[in-house]
């Protein structure tokens, strides 16, 4: 199963047009995150990574500031530190 998930992700990254892909909130794209988790820890970890990203990488987010840096708060109230936020999101905030 691990290799099937890796093949599906590689196929998506190679053949699915970029203009139709969602814009990820995270610095590490969702497909790269799932691929890394799958390679490191196996199918179950990769499947959980898909669920995690699907739940948290949605458009209902907002940017805020803590004492030191900007933070992103997702629709599920996950707090993401600035170093893990996609630079495109930070640029749109200015």
C-alpha positions as CSV (number, residue, x, y, z in Angstrom):
1,X,0.0,0.0,0.0
2,X,2.9,2.4,0.8
3,X,4.2,2.1,-2.8
4,X,0.7,2.6,-4.3
5,X,0.3,5.9,-2.4
6,X,3.7,7.0,-3.5
7,X,2.9,6.2,-7.1
8,X,-0.4,8.1,-6.9
9,X,1.3,11.2,-5.4
10,X,4.1,11.1,-8.0
11,X,1.5,10.7,-10.8
12,X,-0.4,13.7,-9.4
13,X,2.8,15.8,-9.2
14,X,3.9,14.9,-12.7
15,X,0.7,15.0,-14.7
16,X,-1.9,17.0,-12.9
17,X,-1.7,20.6,-14.3
18,X,-0.5,23.2,-11.8
19,X,-3.2,25.7,-12.7
20,X,-5.8,23.3,-11.3
21,X,-4.0,22.4,-8.1
22,X,-5.0,24.1,-4.9
23,X,-2.7,26.7,-3.3
24,X,-1.3,25.2,-0.2
25,X,-1.1,27.3,3.0
26,X,2.0,25.5,4.2
27,X,5.6,26.0,3.0
28,X,5.9,22.3,2.3
29,X,3.2,21.5,-0.2
30,X,0.5,19.0,0.8
31,X,1.7,16.4,-1.8
32,X,5.3,16.7,-0.7
33,X,4.3,16.5,2.9
34,X,2.3,13.3,2.3
35,X,5.0,11.8,0.2
36,X,7.7,12.5,2.8
37,X,5.5,11.0,5.6
38,X,4.7,8.0,3.5
39,X,8.4,7.3,2.6
40,X,9.5,7.8,6.2
41,X,6.8,6.0,8.2
42,X,4.7,4.0,5.8
43,X,1.2,3.9,4.4
44,X,-0.7,4.6,7.6
45,X,1.4,7.7,8.4
46,X,0.9,8.9,4.8
47,X,-2.9,8.3,5.0
48,X,-3.1,10.3,8.3
49,X,-1.0,13.1,6.7
50,X,-3.6,13.3,3.8
51,X,-6.4,13.6,6.4
52,X,-4.5,16.2,8.4
53,X,-3.7,18.4,5.4
54,X,-7.2,18.0,3.9
55,X,-8.7,19.1,7.2
56,X,-6.3,22.0,7.8
57,X,-5.4,23.4,4.4
58,X,-8.6,25.2,3.6
59,X,-9.3,28.8,2.6
60,X,-11.0,29.8,5.9
61,X,-7.8,30.9,7.7
62,X,-6.5,34.2,9.0
63,X,-3.2,35.7,9.8
64,X,-2.4,37.2,13.1
65,X,0.6,38.3,15.1
66,X,2.1,37.0,18.3
67,X,4.9,38.9,20.0
68,X,7.7,37.8,17.6
69,X,6.1,36.7,14.2
70,X,3.1,36.3,12.1
71,X,1.0,33.2,12.6
72,X,-1.6,31.5,10.5
73,X,-4.7,30.1,12.2
74,X,-6.6,27.6,10.2
75,X,-10.4,26.9,10.1
76,X,-9.8,24.1,12.6
77,X,-7.9,26.5,14.9
78,X,-4.5,25.0,14.2
79,X,-1.8,27.6,14.8
80,X,1.0,27.6,12.2
81,X,4.2,29.5,12.9
82,X,5.6,31.9,10.3
83,X,8.5,29.6,9.2
84,X,6.0,26.9,8.1
85,X,3.6,29.2,6.2
86,X,3.8,29.4,2.4
87,X,5.5,32.7,1.4
88,X,2.7,33.4,-1.1
89,X,0.3,33.7,1.9
90,X,2.6,36.1,3.7
91,X,3.1,38.3,0.6
92,X,-0.7,38.6,0.2
93,X,-1.0,39.9,3.7
94,X,1.1,43.0,3.1
